Amino acid sequence: MSQTAESLSQQAAQLPPAERMELVERILDTLDTPDPNLDALWAKEAEDRLAAYRRGEISALPLAEVLGKYTVKTSGA
């Protein structure tokens, strides 16, 4: 990491959590620029996966099962 980045990182660490989150979002937004080549690769991958599914080469899971893996379970107390 460059000296500038290190300095900025140390300064950012001193911010309140809400401001750090906003800063992170702004930085991530700068990385989220469309890339037609990458989009084309992902479209081809999606088409290939769908074709493989339709041929019976791969299976799928119900959406509820997939989302269930990420649901926070709370105790009934």
Backbone bond lengths (Angstrom), bond angles and torsions (degrees), N, CA, C in turn:
res aa  C-N    CA-C-N  psi(-1)  N-CA   C-N-CA  omega(-1)  CA-C   N-CA-C  phi
1 M - - - 1.458 - - 1.526 107.53 -
2 S 1.310 115.62 137.26 1.463 119.77 -179.15 1.529 109.96 -69.34
3 Q 1.311 114.71 163.99 1.460 120.41 179.43 1.526 110.21 -62.80
4 T 1.320 117.64 -38.31 1.467 121.66 178.09 1.515 110.29 -63.41
5 A 1.329 116.86 -46.68 1.461 120.95 -179.75 1.524 110.73 -63.88
6 E 1.317 116.50 -40.20 1.466 120.57 178.58 1.523 110.77 -62.73
7 S 1.320 116.41 -43.66 1.467 121.21 178.75 1.527 110.80 -63.00
8 L 1.329 116.36 -44.60 1.465 120.26 178.78 1.529 111.04 -63.29
9 S 1.323 115.85 -39.60 1.457 120.51 178.70 1.535 111.39 -61.73
10 Q 1.315 115.96 -43.44 1.461 120.13 178.71 1.527 110.97 -65.03
11 Q 1.324 117.20 -40.07 1.460 120.80 178.03 1.530 110.45 -65.69
12 A 1.322 116.47 -42.55 1.457 120.64 -179.34 1.528 111.17 -63.37
13 A 1.320 116.39 -34.89 1.467 120.32 -179.73 1.524 111.94 -63.56
14 Q 1.313 117.27 -20.60 1.465 121.23 -179.06 1.536 112.06 -85.28
15 L 1.324 117.56 -11.26 1.457 121.07 -179.07 1.527 110.98 -73.90
16 P 1.327 116.50 154.73 1.466 119.23 173.69 1.535 109.29 -62.54
17 P 1.334 117.93 154.07 1.462 121.01 -176.93 1.529 114.31 -51.89
18 A 1.315 119.17 -42.39 1.462 121.08 -178.66 1.526 111.29 -62.90
19 E 1.313 117.20 -39.62 1.463 120.44 179.04 1.525 110.86 -70.93
20 R 1.332 117.44 -35.13 1.472 120.21 176.59 1.526 110.11 -63.77
21 M 1.335 116.95 -41.64 1.461 120.32 178.97 1.531 110.89 -63.42
22 E 1.315 116.63 -41.80 1.464 120.13 178.20 1.523 110.48 -62.78
23 L 1.316 116.27 -41.16 1.462 120.88 178.34 1.528 110.90 -63.03
24 V 1.317 116.27 -44.29 1.470 120.61 178.31 1.525 109.97 -59.85
25 E 1.324 117.35 -44.93 1.462 120.89 179.33 1.522 111.36 -60.94
26 R 1.321 116.77 -41.80 1.467 119.75 179.13 1.520 111.40 -64.22
27 I 1.322 116.46 -41.33 1.466 120.20 179.36 1.525 109.75 -65.75
28 L 1.332 117.24 -44.75 1.462 120.12 179.08 1.521 111.61 -62.24
29 D 1.336 117.01 -36.58 1.462 120.49 177.74 1.528 111.84 -59.11
30 T 1.334 116.84 -33.65 1.464 119.70 -179.77 1.520 111.62 -71.07
31 L 1.332 116.84 -20.10 1.464 121.02 179.75 1.523 111.88 -90.71
32 D 1.320 116.59 -12.94 1.460 121.98 -173.96 1.524 111.52 -93.67
33 T 1.321 115.00 60.36 1.459 119.44 178.17 1.522 108.72 -103.04
34 P 1.322 117.68 139.31 1.459 120.35 -178.71 1.526 111.95 -59.78
35 D 1.304 115.02 141.40 1.459 122.16 176.35 1.527 106.65 -130.33
36 P 1.328 117.42 103.06 1.475 120.39 -177.00 1.528 113.28 -54.75
37 N 1.320 117.54 -36.73 1.469 120.44 179.74 1.523 111.05 -65.81
38 L 1.325 115.97 -44.63 1.462 120.37 178.85 1.525 110.33 -66.39
39 D 1.321 117.21 -41.44 1.462 121.08 177.39 1.525 110.72 -59.31
40 A 1.317 117.44 -41.39 1.467 121.81 179.49 1.530 110.79 -65.24
41 L 1.331 116.19 -39.91 1.467 119.54 178.34 1.526 111.32 -64.02
42 W 1.335 116.80 -42.85 1.468 120.50 178.92 1.522 110.86 -66.65
43 A 1.325 118.26 -38.72 1.461 121.29 177.93 1.531 110.00 -62.16
44 K 1.329 117.26 -43.52 1.464 121.40 178.15 1.519 110.37 -63.06
45 E 1.327 117.46 -42.56 1.466 121.70 178.59 1.529 110.67 -60.77
46 A 1.333 116.76 -44.17 1.462 121.07 179.28 1.524 110.58 -62.99
47 E 1.329 116.69 -43.06 1.469 120.83 178.75 1.532 110.63 -63.03
48 D 1.324 116.44 -43.22 1.467 120.76 179.50 1.528 111.26 -63.43
49 R 1.327 116.91 -41.49 1.468 120.08 179.12 1.522 111.62 -66.22
50 L 1.328 116.62 -42.18 1.462 120.21 178.47 1.521 110.62 -63.05
51 A 1.319 117.32 -43.10 1.464 121.08 178.39 1.527 110.42 -61.65
52 A 1.333 117.55 -43.09 1.466 121.34 178.59 1.523 110.78 -63.61
53 Y 1.322 117.24 -39.10 1.468 121.16 177.29 1.522 110.18 -63.00
54 R 1.313 116.44 -46.47 1.474 120.90 -178.99 1.530 111.91 -64.66
55 R 1.329 116.94 -29.53 1.466 120.48 177.27 1.528 111.54 -81.27
56 G 1.338 117.38 -6.09 1.456 121.27 -179.76 1.512 113.87 82.62
57 E 1.324 117.15 14.13 1.469 121.19 -178.30 1.524 112.41 -81.22
58 I 1.317 116.76 -25.27 1.464 121.46 176.53 1.524 108.17 -134.43
59 S 1.330 115.27 156.71 1.461 119.15 179.27 1.522 109.33 -112.00
60 A 1.315 114.33 172.68 1.463 119.76 -179.44 1.523 109.12 -128.39
61 L 1.313 115.47 161.29 1.460 122.11 176.12 1.516 109.27 -110.20
62 P 1.325 117.40 149.34 1.459 119.36 174.56 1.532 110.12 -62.74
63 L 1.331 116.14 144.79 1.459 120.73 -179.06 1.526 111.74 -55.27
64 A 1.335 117.10 -41.83 1.469 120.82 -178.83 1.529 111.25 -59.01
65 E 1.323 116.79 -37.22 1.468 120.50 178.99 1.524 111.20 -67.68
66 V 1.318 115.97 -42.77 1.472 120.13 179.17 1.526 109.90 -63.68
67 L 1.335 116.54 -49.75 1.464 120.16 -179.27 1.519 112.00 -64.51
68 G 1.329 116.93 -31.11 1.456 121.42 179.26 1.512 113.09 -60.08
69 K 1.321 116.52 -27.79 1.472 120.38 178.44 1.528 111.91 -67.62
70 Y 1.332 115.72 -20.83 1.452 119.77 -175.55 1.523 113.06 -111.06
71 T 1.301 116.65 5.61 1.463 121.40 179.28 1.514 108.89 -84.13
72 V 1.306 115.15 133.02 1.458 120.04 178.47 1.538 107.96 -78.04
73 K 1.298 115.03 124.54 1.459 119.48 179.44 1.530 108.81 -92.20
74 T 1.313 116.33 132.74 1.456 120.62 178.28 1.517 108.75 -112.40
75 S 1.320 114.79 151.68 1.473 119.16 179.52 1.526 107.97 -77.58
76 G 1.289 116.16 154.78 1.459 122.28 -178.88 1.518 112.43 -84.83
77 A 1.313 118.44 21.89 1.472 121.58 -176.86 1.493 112.47 -74.81
